Amino acid sequence: MKILVLNCGSSSVKYQLWDTEGDGVLAKGMVQRIGIENPLLEHKRPDEDKIKIEPGGIIDHTKAIELIIEAVIDENYGVIGDISEIEAVGHRLVHGAEEFAGSTIVTDEALAAMKRCIPLAPLHNPANIKGIEACLSELPGVPQAGIFDTAFHQTMPKFSYLYGLPIELYEKHKIRRYGFHGTSHYYVANKAAELMGRPIEELKLITAHLGNGASIAAVDGGKSLDTSMGMTPLEGLMMGTRSGDMDPYVPLFIQMHEGLTPEETSNLLNKKSGVLGITGKYTDMRDVLEAEKTGDEAAILAIDMYCYRVKKYIGAYSAAMGGLDALVFTAGVGENSDEIRAKIVDGLSFMGIEIDAKLNYDAWGILLDISSPHATVRTICVPTDEEFVIAKETERLVNAL
């Protein structure tokens, strides 16, 4: 089945065209600068250089989808002969709240429910929905599916997802932990189980999705028991620009003593904190690691804070599950930084976590068990593939129609 996978942001649309029964990814790319001047489409076929297209003017999401379709059917650099070959569209949606415990075919009712989730993800869901509405216009009659970042974590029990607030606030506003990166945690947990040659139902896994945005999950028997991100992606680990966990009173204190509005405080915590806040200039962990080598004290501190917080969650989630079979690293930092992985697991040999230095160094973006021969808990690197999950989920839903 040929499936167009879309990840729509407020000013960009990432895409991949999948052939789920044949060659996998046929083409991928991104439309950038939607809604502002000088939009750009970058389009790439496997083993070929990127093609850049500048449509000019100011475009909206509907025009962006139109440009993507034109690119994949172009006679010179396209990969299919006609728009009719696109059999389905799979959309990444950030927040499904309690409306969606799994993926869904887009119907009028489902779209209305997606819009009801907007207050919980006002920066993300509106853009995701714009992509759906653009495809309804450009690809009428083609089935569409919504795959939610939050859905995998809907197996969390109440004692895990509720906050210590008056219960009326949950009942009225659905204030609770939802968790994110669900497609990634689901994918890497299952790949790790496959590599270990054991049914995932028998395993206690911790999956660490470490990128500019980062979260960690306790996956017990293939189901999410707990995860570090909360009602929004701000909670949990320290990230590129997000603060992560802190005393809940801190934002109130900042507002009172710095004279900030709630919107300004949100911007501070989401876009000016984390690694950027500590170093003053870096958000990319590669830059921080390079600065660390020069003796940059702020970079050293940021790395220490980053790794320490991941380590704390590993201990907490192992306790929550009553044991641990494997620790799984994924995403940009988790897949590609042997230094960060080594620092996180340093001192965890008492738990049975030990890694082989050479295997750890060799694990750059590849599927690899990097455990030492003495380890009783496996440590595994798994390149994530959220688009694959979206494509396969879309295929499953469409085949069931």
C-alpha positions as CSV (number, residue, x, y, z in Angstrom):
1,M,0.0,0.0,0.0
2,K,1.3,3.4,-0.9
3,I,0.8,5.7,2.0
4,L,1.7,9.4,2.4
5,V,2.9,10.0,6.0
6,L,2.6,13.6,7.2
7,N,3.9,15.5,10.2
8,C,2.4,19.0,10.1
9,G,3.7,21.8,12.2
10,S,2.6,25.4,12.3
11,S,5.2,26.5,9.7
12,S,6.4,23.2,8.2
13,V,5.2,19.9,6.8
14,K,7.5,16.8,6.9
15,Y,6.5,14.0,4.7
16,Q,7.4,10.5,3.6
17,L,5.8,8.4,0.8
18,W,5.8,4.7,1.9
19,D,5.3,1.5,0.0
20,T,4.4,-0.8,2.9
21,E,4.4,-3.9,0.7
22,G,7.6,-3.2,-1.3
23,D,10.5,-0.8,-1.1
24,G,9.7,1.1,2.1
25,V,10.4,4.8,1.9
26,L,10.0,5.9,-1.7
27,A,10.6,9.6,-1.1
28,K,10.8,12.1,1.8
29,G,11.1,15.8,2.4
30,M,9.8,18.9,4.0
31,V,8.0,22.1,3.1
32,Q,9.3,24.9,5.2
33,R,8.3,28.5,5.9
34,I,4.6,28.0,5.6
35,G,2.7,31.3,6.2
36,I,5.8,33.4,5.8
37,E,7.9,34.6,2.8
38,N,10.3,32.5,0.8
39,P,8.8,29.0,1.3
40,L,11.0,26.1,0.4
41,L,10.3,22.4,-0.4
42,E,13.2,19.9,0.0
43,H,12.5,16.6,-1.7
44,K,14.7,13.5,-1.7
45,R,14.6,10.0,-3.2
46,P,16.7,7.2,-1.7
47,D,20.4,7.4,-2.5
48,E,19.9,10.8,-4.3
49,D,20.7,14.4,-3.5
50,K,18.0,16.7,-2.2
51,I,16.0,18.7,-4.7
52,K,15.1,22.2,-3.6
53,I,12.0,23.9,-4.9
54,E,11.1,27.6,-4.2
55,P,7.4,28.2,-5.0
56,G,7.6,31.9,-4.1
57,G,4.9,34.0,-2.4
58,I,3.3,33.0,0.9
59,I,1.7,29.5,1.1
60,D,-0.7,27.8,3.5
61,H,-0.9,24.1,4.5
62,T,-3.2,23.3,1.5
63,K,-0.7,24.7,-0.9
64,A,2.1,22.8,0.9
65,I,0.2,19.5,0.5
66,E,-0.3,20.4,-3.2
67,L,3.5,21.0,-3.6
68,I,4.2,17.6,-1.9
69,I,1.9,15.8,-4.3
70,E,3.4,17.6,-7.3
71,A,6.9,16.5,-6.1
72,V,6.1,12.8,-5.7
73,I,4.4,12.6,-9.1
74,D,6.9,14.8,-11.0
75,E,8.2,13.1,-14.2
76,N,11.8,14.0,-13.4
77,Y,12.2,13.5,-9.7
78,G,8.9,11.9,-8.6
79,V,8.4,8.3,-7.5
80,I,4.8,7.5,-8.7
81,G,3.0,8.1,-11.9
82,D,-0.3,9.6,-10.7
83,I,-1.9,11.0,-7.6
84,S,-4.4,8.1,-7.7
85,E,-1.5,5.8,-6.5
86,I,-1.7,7.4,-3.1
87,E,-4.0,4.9,-1.3
88,A,-4.0,6.4,2.2
89,V,-2.6,9.3,4.3
90,G,-1.3,8.8,7.8
91,H,-1.0,11.9,10.1
92,R,1.0,12.4,13.2
93,L,-1.1,14.0,15.9
94,V,0.5,15.2,19.1
95,H,-2.3,15.0,21.6
96,G,-5.3,12.6,21.7
97,A,-6.1,13.3,25.4
98,E,-8.6,10.7,26.6
99,E,-10.5,10.9,23.4
100,F,-8.2,8.4,21.7
101,A,-6.6,5.3,23.2
102,G,-5.4,4.3,19.8
103,S,-5.1,5.3,16.2
104,T,-8.2,6.1,14.2
105,I,-9.6,6.6,10.7
106,V,-10.5,10.3,10.2
107,T,-14.2,10.8,10.2
108,D,-16.3,13.9,10.9
109,E,-16.8,12.6,14.5
110,A,-13.0,11.9,14.9
111,L,-12.1,15.3,13.5
112,A,-14.5,16.9,16.0
113,A,-12.9,15.0,18.8
114,M,-9.4,16.0,17.7
115,K,-10.5,19.7,17.8
116,R,-11.7,19.1,21.4
117,C,-8.2,18.2,22.3
118,I,-6.8,21.6,21.1
119,P,-6.8,23.2,24.6
120,L,-4.4,20.6,25.8
121,A,-2.0,21.1,22.9
122,P,-2.6,24.6,21.5
123,L,0.8,24.8,19.8
124,H,0.6,21.4,18.0
125,N,-2.9,20.1,17.4
126,P,-4.2,23.0,15.3
127,A,-1.3,22.5,12.8
128,N,-1.9,18.8,12.8
129,I,-5.6,19.3,12.0
130,K,-4.7,21.8,9.3
131,G,-2.8,19.0,7.5
132,I,-5.8,16.7,7.7
133,E,-8.1,19.4,6.4
134,A,-5.7,20.2,3.6
135,C,-5.6,16.5,2.5
136,L,-9.4,16.3,2.6
137,S,-9.3,19.1,0.0
138,E,-6.4,17.8,-2.1
139,L,-7.0,14.1,-1.8
140,P,-10.8,13.7,-1.6
141,G,-12.0,10.2,-1.0
142,V,-8.5,8.9,0.1
143,P,-8.8,7.4,3.6
144,Q,-6.8,9.2,6.3
145,A,-5.7,8.0,9.7
146,G,-4.6,9.9,12.8
147,I,-1.8,8.4,14.9
148,F,-1.4,10.0,18.3
149,D,1.8,10.6,20.3
150,T,-0.2,10.1,23.5
151,A,-2.1,6.9,22.6
152,F,0.6,4.4,23.7
153,H,0.6,5.9,27.2
154,Q,-3.2,5.4,27.7
155,T,-2.4,2.1,29.4
156,M,-1.0,4.0,32.4
157,P,-3.0,3.3,35.6
158,K,-4.7,6.1,37.5
159,F,-2.1,6.1,40.3
160,S,0.5,6.8,37.6
161,Y,-1.2,9.5,35.6
162,L,-3.1,11.5,38.1
163,Y,-1.5,14.6,39.8
164,G,-2.0,15.4,43.5
165,L,-4.6,18.0,42.8
166,P,-8.2,18.2,43.7
167,I,-9.9,15.5,41.7
168,E,-12.5,18.0,40.4
169,L,-9.7,19.6,38.3
170,Y,-9.2,16.3,36.5
171,E,-12.9,15.6,36.1
172,K,-13.5,19.2,34.8
173,H,-10.4,19.9,32.8
174,K,-8.8,16.5,32.3
175,I,-5.6,17.7,34.0
176,R,-3.4,14.6,34.2
177,R,-0.2,13.0,32.8
178,Y,-0.6,12.0,29.1
179,G,3.0,11.5,27.9
180,F,4.4,11.9,24.4
181,H,6.8,10.3,21.9
182,G,4.4,7.3,22.2
183,T,5.1,6.0,18.6
184,S,8.8,6.1,19.3
185,H,8.5,4.3,22.7
186,Y,6.3,1.7,21.2
187,Y,8.6,1.0,18.2
188,V,11.9,0.8,20.1
189,A,10.4,-1.3,22.9
190,N,9.2,-3.9,20.3
191,K,12.5,-3.8,18.4
192,A,14.4,-4.4,21.6
193,A,12.3,-7.4,22.4
194,E,12.8,-8.7,18.9
195,L,16.6,-8.3,19.3
196,M,16.5,-10.1,22.6
197,G,14.5,-12.9,21.1
198,R,11.8,-12.7,23.9
199,P,8.1,-11.9,23.9
200,I,7.6,-8.3,24.9
201,E,4.9,-9.4,27.2
202,E,7.6,-11.0,29.4
203,L,9.9,-8.0,29.6
204,K,10.4,-5.0,31.8
205,L,11.9,-2.2,29.6
206,I,13.0,1.4,30.1
207,T,13.0,3.3,26.8
208,A,14.9,6.6,26.7
209,H,14.0,8.9,23.8
210,L,16.7,11.4,24.0
211,G,16.7,14.2,21.5
212,N,16.2,18.0,21.7
213,G,12.9,16.9,23.2
214,A,13.4,14.0,25.6
215,S,11.2,11.5,27.5
216,I,11.7,8.2,29.2
217,A,9.1,5.5,29.7
218,A,8.6,2.4,31.9
219,V,7.3,-0.3,29.5
220,D,6.0,-3.3,31.5
221,G,4.9,-6.3,29.4
222,G,4.7,-4.1,26.3
223,K,2.5,-1.5,28.0
224,S,3.3,2.0,29.2
225,L,3.3,2.0,33.0
226,D,4.7,5.5,33.4
227,T,6.5,8.2,31.4
228,S,8.3,11.4,32.2
229,M,6.4,13.9,30.1
230,G,3.1,15.0,31.6
231,M,0.1,17.0,30.6
232,T,2.4,18.8,28.2
233,P,5.9,17.9,26.9
234,L,7.4,20.3,29.5
235,E,7.6,17.9,32.4
236,G,10.3,15.3,33.0
237,L,13.9,15.3,31.7
238,M,15.9,18.5,31.1
239,M,15.8,19.0,27.3
240,G,17.3,21.3,24.7
241,T,15.2,24.3,25.6
242,R,12.7,22.9,28.1
243,S,13.3,23.0,31.8
244,G,11.8,19.6,32.8
245,D,10.9,18.8,36.4
246,M,11.0,21.6,39.0
247,D,9.2,22.8,42.1
248,P,5.7,23.8,40.9
249,Y,6.0,27.0,42.7
250,V,9.0,28.2,40.7
251,P,6.9,29.5,37.7
252,L,4.7,31.5,40.1
253,F,7.8,32.9,41.9
254,I,9.2,33.9,38.5
255,Q,6.0,35.6,37.5
256,M,5.8,37.6,40.7
257,H,9.5,38.6,40.9
258,E,10.3,39.1,37.2
259,G,6.9,40.6,36.3
260,L,6.3,38.1,33.6
261,T,2.9,37.2,32.1
262,P,1.8,33.5,32.0
263,E,2.6,33.5,28.3
264,E,6.1,34.9,28.9
265,T,6.7,32.4,31.6
266,S,5.6,29.6,29.3
267,N,8.0,30.9,26.7
268,L,10.8,31.0,29.3
269,L,10.2,27.4,30.4
270,N,9.6,25.9,27.0
271,K,12.1,27.8,24.8
272,K,14.7,29.4,26.9
273,S,15.5,26.9,29.6
274,G,17.0,23.4,29.7
275,V,20.5,23.0,28.1
276,L,20.1,26.5,26.5
277,G,19.3,28.0,29.8
278,I,22.3,26.5,31.5
279,T,24.9,27.1,28.7
280,G,23.5,30.4,27.5
281,K,24.0,29.5,23.8
282,Y,23.7,25.8,23.0
283,T,20.6,23.6,22.3
284,D,22.3,20.9,20.3
285,M,24.0,18.3,22.4
286,R,26.8,17.9,19.8
287,D,27.7,21.5,20.4
288,V,27.6,21.1,24.2
289,L,29.9,18.0,24.0
290,E,32.4,19.9,21.8
291,A,32.4,22.8,24.3
292,E,32.9,20.4,27.2
293,K,36.1,19.2,25.6
294,T,37.5,22.8,25.8
295,G,36.7,23.0,29.5
296,D,33.6,25.1,29.2
297,E,32.2,24.9,32.7
298,A,28.6,25.7,31.7
299,A,28.7,22.9,29.1
300,I,30.1,20.5,31.7
301,L,27.3,21.4,34.1
302,A,24.6,21.0,31.5
303,I,25.8,17.5,30.6
304,D,26.0,16.5,34.3
305,M,22.5,17.8,34.9
306,Y,21.1,16.1,31.7
307,C,22.6,12.7,32.5
308,Y,21.9,12.8,36.2
309,R,18.2,13.3,35.5
310,V,18.0,10.4,33.1
311,K,19.8,8.2,35.6
312,K,17.3,9.2,38.4
313,Y,14.4,8.1,36.2
314,I,16.1,4.8,35.4
315,G,16.3,4.0,39.0
316,A,12.7,5.2,39.7
317,Y,11.2,3.2,36.9
318,S,13.1,0.1,37.7
319,A,11.6,0.3,41.2
320,A,8.1,1.0,39.8
321,M,8.2,-2.1,37.6
322,G,9.9,-4.3,40.2
323,G,12.9,-5.1,38.0
324,L,14.4,-4.4,34.6
325,D,15.4,-6.5,31.7
326,A,16.7,-3.9,29.3
327,L,17.5,-0.2,29.0
328,V,16.8,1.1,25.5
329,F,18.4,4.3,24.0
330,T,16.9,6.1,21.0
331,A,16.5,9.4,19.2
332,G,19.2,11.9,18.1
333,V,21.2,11.9,21.3
334,G,20.3,8.4,22.5
335,E,21.3,6.8,19.2
336,N,24.4,8.8,18.4
337,S,26.2,9.9,21.5
338,D,28.4,7.3,23.1
339,E,29.6,9.9,25.6
340,I,26.1,10.6,26.9
341,R,25.1,6.9,27.1
342,A,28.3,6.1,29.0
343,K,27.8,8.9,31.5
344,I,24.1,7.9,32.1
345,V,24.9,4.3,32.9
346,D,28.1,5.0,34.9
347,G,27.5,3.8,38.4
348,L,24.5,1.6,37.5
349,S,26.5,-1.7,37.7
350,F,24.8,-2.4,41.0
351,M,21.6,-2.8,39.0
352,G,23.2,-5.1,36.5
353,I,23.7,-2.4,33.8
354,E,27.1,-2.5,32.3
355,I,28.1,-1.6,28.8
356,D,31.0,-2.6,26.5
357,A,33.1,0.5,25.7
358,K,33.9,-0.5,22.1
359,L,30.3,-1.6,21.3
360,N,29.1,1.7,22.8
361,Y,31.5,3.6,20.6
362,D,30.4,1.7,17.5
363,A,26.7,2.2,18.1
364,W,26.1,5.3,15.9
365,G,22.6,5.2,14.6
366,I,22.4,1.4,14.4
367,L,20.5,-1.4,16.1
368,L,23.0,-2.8,18.6
369,D,23.2,-4.5,22.0
370,I,26.0,-2.6,23.7
371,S,26.0,-4.6,27.0
372,S,29.1,-6.0,28.5
373,P,29.4,-9.8,28.9
374,H,28.9,-9.4,32.7
375,A,25.6,-7.4,32.4
376,T,22.4,-8.9,33.8
377,V,20.4,-6.1,32.3
378,R,20.8,-5.5,28.6
379,T,21.5,-2.0,27.2
380,I,20.4,-1.6,23.6
381,C,20.5,1.2,21.0
382,V,17.6,1.3,18.6
383,P,17.2,3.9,15.9
384,T,13.6,5.0,16.1
385,D,11.2,5.1,13.2
386,E,8.0,6.9,14.0
387,E,7.1,7.2,10.3
388,F,7.2,3.4,10.0
389,V,4.7,3.1,12.9
390,I,2.4,5.7,11.3
391,A,2.6,3.9,7.9
392,K,1.9,0.5,9.4
393,E,-0.9,1.7,11.6
394,T,-2.5,3.5,8.7
395,E,-2.3,0.3,6.6
396,R,-3.9,-1.7,9.4
397,L,-6.8,0.7,9.8
398,V,-7.4,1.1,6.1
399,N,-7.4,-2.7,5.5
400,A,-9.9,-3.1,8.3
401,L,-12.4,-0.7,6.6
